[in-house]
Amino acid sequence: GRLLPLMADPEQLLPQDGPTHWAGVEEKLSVAGAITSLTVSMLGTGIVAFPRGFALCGYMMAPLSVVLLAYLAHLSYVSLIHCTANERVASYGMLVQKLPKIYQHYTNVALWALLVLATTASVLIASDIIKSILWHGSSNEVPLILQNHILFAVVLLVMLPLCLAKSLHGVSLISAFCSCSIVMVVFIIVWRCLQIAAGETLPQISAPTASAAAPSVMLALPLFGCAMFGHMNMSQIYAELRPEAKQHAPMVSLAACTGTLCLYLLVGAVGYAAFGRTAMPDVVAQIALHCGESADIAFLHSLLASFVVLKTPLLILPLRSLTLQVLDPELKPSELPQVHHFLLTLSLLVFVYLAAVALPSLDRLLEILGALFVVPLCFIVPARLSWTLEVPRPSLKCVTLAVFGTTASVLSLAAVLIL
């Protein structure tokens, strides 16, 4: 017979200094790092539209709506954490594979459309920045180069070389820069809006009000919902958490949702105080129109522009991977020939261009994006995952998330189509 070793391998008895692995990923993420990663994934260019959301809802319903959405988003994140822990997977896509085929197909379509339209929002904001710097005349006399169909193409051509990156090497530095940039953007927005609110009295017809029509609130819900979406990163974040930190994963969600909630409420409130019911979908562009291109406004534009440019490749990377996964599941993005890689990236940016031309209004874009894709991905899909995978099944939480997500999505889409 075969001789059994009398002693274990001595190397197995030595302490292991390197990171451990969980579901194929290294467990080296701290709680603070996880909070930062989730916060950065939620924070985005949609923050500039929050004063418009407050204008739609009034100063009573707007904060209540944002707080409710943040709380429900936290519940859905916790559901994803529990499902990820139970199934030992490291991605949102792997979790969704546990559901019936219809959910898998919908999630692929929704994520694809979400990434295209999120990139489109970046193009719209970059275009607004360029227009506010280069053109101060009538909107009816805009030069050809600044007209939407030309300007969108120029912006995307500038972004194209960055979008050709094949990996997320150095993403931690980009994430850190993006988080610092967006915090500084918030600071300047708040400072300028407080100056405007203190220095001028709005006419009664446009002054802030507590009243809000139900259709207007329905239009604002998807806009607010877009701001809480970071769900496709939650499983990866949990998988990368250090072993001793995994028990604190719900706290990661709570801290990230609370932090983003505070920033969103702050920007929405001061923007609404400054501009009232005339608040535009892009508060940065509105501040520039009101105050002129001073040094701090130019700095604000440069920060927001750098955020938009650096964040765009982080949207194109998963969009390209998802497209390949649908077209040919066996083909890895890293194995794609260079010419095909370029053509695929260019094709995706063409879709972004067409979406920007079709939906040049930032608020309408965010309303459609939220109602059709973000709200279901935030609430309905996590509820279905939780119903299927969590033991014991949290029935009340699942029903609450599913009913809210379905109602908000249907009513918001109806409001978008009617108004």
ABEGO torsion letter per residue (X at the ends): XBBBBABBBAAAABBBABBBBBGGBBBABBAAAAAAAAAAAABBAAAAAAAAAAAAAEAAAAAAAAAAAAAAAAAAAAAAAAAAAAAGBABAAAAAAABBAAAAAAAAAAAAAAAAAAAAAAAAAAAAAAAAAABABBAAABBAAABAAAAAAAAAAAAAAAAABABABGAAAAAAAAAAAAAAAAAAAAAAAAAAAAABBBBAAABBBABBBAAAAAAAAAAAAAAABAAAAAAAAAAABBAAAAAAAAAAAAAAAAAAAAAAAAAAAAAAAAAEAABBABAAAAAAAAAEBBAAAAAAAAAAAAAAAAAAAAAAAAAAAAAAAAABAABBAAABBAAAAAAAAAAAAAAAAAAAAABABAAAAAAAAAAAAAAAAAAAAAAAAAAAABOBBBAAAAAAAAAAAAAAAAAAAAAAAAX
